[in-house]
């Protein structure tokens, strides 16, 4: 696989849906290689409480895909009833139709993925305060993102998804996940088609950065 510098990987790691190649397998050794990299991510107090559930059994992939599709269709209908989410002229409004098309495609085709990955962490967050919740998710999301970047560098695409958690018990029962384990993200993955990706349009930095206090947009006030 080609190698890239860090900035290129960071600015071109997209949610890949339409360009997933469902006909090419992903070798387990490649997934393990990416997971070894993910294990270098930081965790709170060096706790390393993460758990990684790789799914390559076609029947279980189909089961998760069905859960995901039902959840997606529910959400899609709710958003259609709400109307446009972004004002005209916003870059997100311009991309909305494309995002909807690709998200719908993934919901309908996820069962064809050669592998899925669910990043989990020991413990539950429901009864924790904001600091402990942040520490818990902060101990799994960096590793999950590292996995996504490592896979991207090896020609594997995926989308960061959580819709299978609309009713968490469904995936938990299907996969035998203990009730005291929190699922953080689902990655449906496959090799991607085409050569590479480009940086995507984003909300300008000056609209989302704050210096020293909320609403101060420049470092000198």
LINHULIN-V865417 format. One record per backbone hydrogen bond with DSSP energy under -1.0 kcal/mol. CO is the residue of the C=O (numbers start at 0). NH is the residue of the N-H. If there is no record, write none. Layout:
<<CO & NH> <CO & NH>>
This chain:
<<4 & 8> <5 & 9> <6 & 10> <11 & 13> <16 & 19> <18 & 192> <20 & 23> <26 & 29> <26 & 30> <27 & 31> <28 & 32> <29 & 33> <30 & 34> <31 & 35> <32 & 36> <33 & 37> <34 & 38> <36 & 39> <37 & 40> <42 & 45> <43 & 46> <48 & 121> <50 & 119> <52 & 117> <54 & 115> <56 & 60> <57 & 61> <58 & 62> <59 & 63> <60 & 64> <61 & 65> <62 & 66> <63 & 67> <64 & 68> <65 & 69> <66 & 70> <67 & 71> <68 & 72> <69 & 73> <70 & 74> <71 & 75> <72 & 76> <73 & 77> <74 & 78> <75 & 79> <76 & 80> <77 & 81> <78 & 82> <86 & 89> <89 & 93> <90 & 94> <94 & 98> <95 & 99> <96 & 100> <97 & 101> <98 & 102> <99 & 103> <100 & 104> <101 & 105> <102 & 106> <103 & 107> <104 & 108> <105 & 109> <108 & 111> <109 & 112> <114 & 188> <115 & 54> <116 & 186> <117 & 52> <118 & 183> <118 & 184> <119 & 50> <120 & 181> <124 & 127> <128 & 132> <129 & 133> <130 & 134> <131 & 135> <132 & 136> <133 & 137> <135 & 138> <136 & 139> <136 & 140> <139 & 143> <140 & 144> <141 & 145> <142 & 146> <143 & 147> <144 & 148> <145 & 149> <146 & 150> <147 & 151> <148 & 152> <150 & 153> <150 & 155> <151 & 154> <154 & 191> <156 & 189> <157 & 15> <160 & 185> <161 & 164> <162 & 165> <166 & 169> <167 & 171> <168 & 172> <169 & 173> <170 & 174> <171 & 175> <171 & 176> <177 & 180> <179 & 122> <181 & 120> <184 & 118> <185 & 160> <186 & 116> <188 & 114> <189 & 156> <190 & 20> <203 & 206> <204 & 207> <204 & 208> <210 & 212> <212 & 215> <215 & 210> <217 & 220>>
